[in-house]
Amino acid sequence: TEAWIQFSHFEGESSILIEDNGVGFDPNSDKEGIGLESMHNRVAYLNGELEIDSQPNKGTAVTIRIPDKTNKKLGELYETHHTS
């Protein structure tokens, strides 16, 4: 299996695209593991969007979009907790 990760910033949002050529899965299945649930929760907390495109035996693509407004808040929070 190979994986590719792409970070980009365009028109007020940052995005992360993660793709692999692995075994894939059915994203519409009622079975959602703790990893997918955690991803959904974390992206929702950041007021972002999560899109999963996968098919059995065809790999997976995950796209995460986070608005700049959230990025600024995260930066301020980081500075508050990591300043000497």
Salt bridges, closest charged atoms under 4 A:
GLU13 OE2 - ARG65 NE 3.81
GLU32 OE1 - HIS40 NE2 3.93
GLU49 OE1 - ARG65 NH1 3.84
GLU51 OE1 - ARG65 NH1 3.78
ASP68 OD1 - HIS9 NE2 2.81
